[in-house]
C-alpha cells in the first residue's frame, strides 16, 4: 500500500513538470514574452533550458532515478522561477489573489520535492 501511495504522489509531482514542459513548447512565444516581461535574462537560452529541466525532473521523479542529484537543482529552479514570476504577489490589483496562490503553490511544490528526496534518502541509507 505504501508503494502505491508513493507512486501516486510521484505521478502528481511529475505531472506538473510534464505539463509545464508541454506548455513551454506549445506556447513558446507566449512564454518568451512572459519571461522578457519579468526580466529573465537570455530568454532564448533560458526557455529551452527550462523545458529540459522540467523533463529531466519529471523523468527522475517518475522513475525514482537520480533523485538525490536532480531534486536539489529542481528546487533551485522552482525557487528562481517563483522569484521572477511571483515576486509581486503582495501588490494590490485584480490578479493579487491568483498570483499569491501561484506563489504558495510553488512553495508547496518545493516542500513536496524535499519530502520526496528525504524519503528516498531514508531508503538508500537502510
C-alpha positions as CSV (number, residue, x, y, z in Angstrom):
1,X,0.0,0.0,0.0
2,X,2.8,2.4,0.9
3,X,4.4,1.8,-2.6
4,X,1.0,2.6,-4.3
5,X,0.6,5.8,-2.3
6,X,4.2,6.9,-3.1
7,X,3.6,6.1,-6.8
8,X,0.5,8.3,-6.9
9,X,2.5,11.1,-5.2
10,X,5.3,10.8,-7.8
11,X,2.8,10.9,-10.6
12,X,1.2,14.0,-9.1
13,X,4.6,15.7,-8.7
14,X,5.8,14.7,-12.1
15,X,2.6,15.8,-13.9
16,X,3.2,19.5,-13.1
17,X,6.7,19.3,-14.7
18,X,5.4,17.4,-17.7
19,X,2.6,19.9,-18.2
20,X,4.9,22.8,-17.8
21,X,7.3,21.5,-20.4
22,X,4.5,20.9,-22.8
23,X,3.2,24.4,-22.3
24,X,6.6,25.9,-22.8
25,X,6.9,24.1,-26.1
26,X,3.4,24.5,-27.4
27,X,3.1,28.2,-26.3
28,X,6.7,29.1,-26.9
29,X,6.2,32.8,-28.0
30,X,3.8,33.4,-25.0
31,X,6.4,32.1,-22.6
32,X,9.3,34.0,-24.2
33,X,7.2,37.3,-23.9
34,X,6.3,36.4,-20.3
35,X,10.0,35.7,-19.5
36,X,11.1,39.0,-21.1
37,X,8.3,40.8,-19.2
38,X,9.6,39.8,-15.8
39,X,13.3,40.4,-16.7
40,X,14.6,36.8,-17.3
41,X,18.0,37.2,-19.0
42,X,18.8,35.4,-22.2
43,X,15.2,34.2,-22.7
44,X,16.1,32.3,-26.0
45,X,18.5,30.1,-24.0
46,X,16.5,30.1,-20.7
47,X,13.3,28.7,-22.3
48,X,14.8,25.5,-23.8
49,X,16.9,25.0,-20.6
50,X,13.6,25.3,-18.6
51,X,12.0,22.7,-20.9
52,X,15.0,20.3,-20.4
53,X,14.9,20.8,-16.6
54,X,11.1,20.2,-16.5
55,X,11.5,17.0,-18.5
56,X,14.5,15.7,-16.5
57,X,12.7,16.4,-13.3
58,X,9.6,14.6,-14.4
59,X,11.5,11.5,-15.6
60,X,13.6,11.4,-12.4
61,X,10.5,11.8,-10.2
62,X,8.5,9.1,-12.0
63,X,11.4,6.7,-12.2
64,X,13.0,7.4,-8.8
65,X,16.4,7.5,-10.5
66,X,19.0,10.1,-9.6
67,X,16.6,11.9,-7.2
68,X,19.5,12.9,-4.9
69,X,21.1,14.7,-7.9
70,X,18.1,16.0,-9.8
71,X,15.9,17.3,-6.9
72,X,18.2,19.9,-5.4
73,X,18.7,21.7,-8.7
74,X,15.0,21.3,-9.4
75,X,14.2,23.0,-6.0
76,X,16.6,25.9,-7.0
77,X,14.9,26.1,-10.4
78,X,11.4,26.3,-8.9
79,X,12.7,28.9,-6.4
80,X,14.2,31.1,-9.2
81,X,11.0,30.8,-11.3
82,X,9.0,31.8,-8.2
83,X,11.2,34.8,-7.5
84,X,10.9,36.0,-11.1
85,X,7.3,35.4,-11.8
86,X,5.6,35.8,-8.5
87,X,7.7,38.3,-6.6
88,X,4.9,40.9,-6.7
89,X,2.2,38.7,-5.1
90,X,1.8,41.2,-2.3
91,X,0.7,44.0,-4.5
92,X,-2.9,45.1,-4.8
93,X,-4.8,44.5,-8.0
94,X,-7.1,42.2,-9.9
95,X,-4.5,39.4,-10.1
96,X,-3.3,39.7,-6.5
97,X,-5.1,36.6,-5.3
98,X,-4.1,34.3,-8.2
99,X,-0.5,35.4,-8.0
100,X,-0.5,34.7,-4.3
101,X,-1.9,31.2,-5.0
102,X,0.8,30.5,-7.6
103,X,3.5,31.7,-5.2
104,X,2.3,29.4,-2.4
105,X,1.7,26.5,-4.8
106,X,5.4,26.7,-5.9
107,X,6.4,27.0,-2.2
108,X,4.4,23.8,-1.5
109,X,5.9,22.1,-4.6
110,X,9.4,22.8,-3.2
111,X,8.2,21.2,0.1
112,X,7.0,18.1,-1.8
113,X,10.2,17.8,-3.7
114,X,12.2,18.0,-0.5
115,X,10.0,15.4,1.2
116,X,10.5,13.1,-1.8
117,X,14.3,13.3,-1.7
118,X,14.2,12.9,2.1
119,X,12.0,9.8,1.9
120,X,14.3,8.3,-0.8
121,X,17.4,9.1,1.2
122,X,16.0,7.2,4.1
123,X,15.5,4.2,1.8
124,X,19.1,4.4,0.5
125,X,20.5,4.5,4.0
126,X,18.6,1.4,5.1
